[in-house]
Amino acid sequence: MNIGILLKEGPYNHQAADTAFKFAEAAIAKGHKVDAIFLYNDGVINATRLGDPPQDDRNIAARWTELSLKHGVEVLACIAASKRRGINDEVMIEGGEITGLGTLTDIAIRNDRLLTFGD
Amino acid sequence: MSEEQDIKKIMHVMRRAPHGSIYTYEGLEMILIMAAYEQDLSVAFIGDGIYALKKDQDTAGIGIKGFSKTFMALDGYDVEKLYVDRQSLEERGLTEDDLVVDVEVMDASEIGRLMNEQDVVIHH
């Protein structure tokens, strides 16, 4: 099955980013294709590489880079939501990209499922 | 994309008051963009989500731009399927006449049935 993911919450404050990542990992392990993770609302904060979590904690930003580079999952941050929150190309994680809501529409159309993670 | 079977049924679900968090506003921004893609869009308002449609909102006191009138523009984007949960409306002492747009008021079970028919449901 082809799957798109919409993530609507920022990292750490809310579990959505953890659950979305765990879901993507599990789906890929089962042989599904995870097409893209689209970041919206505070979800765009997942795309900054300026975060520096403690060594003994998970690094959520690094997880998205891993999904992108290792599994070809597009990690996309909505431009309008990003501009509000100081996310731009300069702070973007490796493997991440700024894009528009039109891309989310394409993701919703071209995949078998769009799963939303958020509050 | 010209084939009819390529048109997806996409429902947006508004669940929160218009102010207090950004979900409803950014949800509306998403709807306006998606409306340009000629999909079968609908919007369901449930719980506090119906307050987004309430007439005579005045946001001057909170210093945040109001956007209730933007819902009136949805018609111009061919987003005409606006559903409101009857119980949510009644619980808040509101009627259809209190809303800025024409909506279909329906029972939760009917909205649930429509959700089941969708290819995509996005909650805000």
Interface residues (C-beta under 8 A of the other chain):
Chain A: L6 K8 Y40 N41 A80 A81 G100 L101 G102 L104 T105 A108 I109 L114 T116 G118 D119
Chain B: D6 K8 I10 I22 Y23 E26 E29 M30 I33 M34 A36 Y37 Q39 D119 V120 V121 I122 H123
